[in-house]
Amino acid sequence: MPVSNTSIVERIARVIAGRVVSINAEGADPSAGPRVDEIWRDYVEDALSVLRTLREPDQIMADAGNVETWERMVLAALEAETA
């Protein structure tokens, strides 16, 4: 599995920013990439909220993998961002 060079918080924040500005979602910008580059940091708190929600997997996720590993991974991402 590939490993991203971009933090999970930044990736989530960019997705949220993209949904706000892109014509492909809720926005009006037909070429939102440059705008997302400018504003994604405005959505870091939203991204952290999403990540905090993901600390506990649902039953389907728990059945598919190791719950303790998942929790450690999510907590590590949160700690890295808030350090």
N, C-alpha and C positions, 0 to 999 in steps of 0.2 A: 504494500500500500504506500502511495506517495505521502510524504510529509511536507506540509506547507512551510514556507519561510516567513509567512505573515501570521501574526498572532490570531487566535480564534476571536478575540475581542474586536480587533480591527476588521476581520472578515465579516463578522456579524454586523458591526456598525456600518460597513460599506453596503451591505445588503439592505439595511434599513434606509440609509440615505438614498440608495438607488430606487427603492420603492417610492420614496417621497418625491423625487425629481424626474424619474424616467417616464416617458410617454408609454412605455411597456407596462407600467404599473399605475400609480395614482397621480403621477406628475404630468408635465407637458413637454419636457425636454426630449427631442428625438435623438440627441447624442449626449447622454448624461454623464459619460465617463469623466470628463474634466471637472464637471460640477461636483461629482461624488468625491473626487480627489480633494476638492476644496472644503467640503462640509462634513466628511465622515466623522471627524473628531467630535462634532456636535451630537453624535449619537452613541458615544462610548457608554454613557450611563444606561441607555436603553439596552445596549449589547450586554453590559454587565448584569442587568436584570434578567435578560434571557438566559445567560449562562448560570446565574444563581438558581433559576428555575430548573435547569437541567441537572443540577447536582444529584437529584434522586431520579433514577430511571423508572419508567413505568414497567408494568409486568412483562409486556412483550419484549422490551429492551433487556430486562433482567434475565428472561428466559434465553436470550440470544447470546449473552456473554457474562463476563465477570463483573458483578456489581461493585466490588471493592476497588477493582482497577479503574472502572469508570469514575467512581467518586474521587479517587486520587488524581485522576487526569483533570477533571473539572476543577477541583480545588487548586491544583497546581497552576492552572490557567488563571484563576481568580487571584491567587497570591502573586503571581508574576505581574499582573496588571496593577495591583494595588500597592506593590512594594515601592 
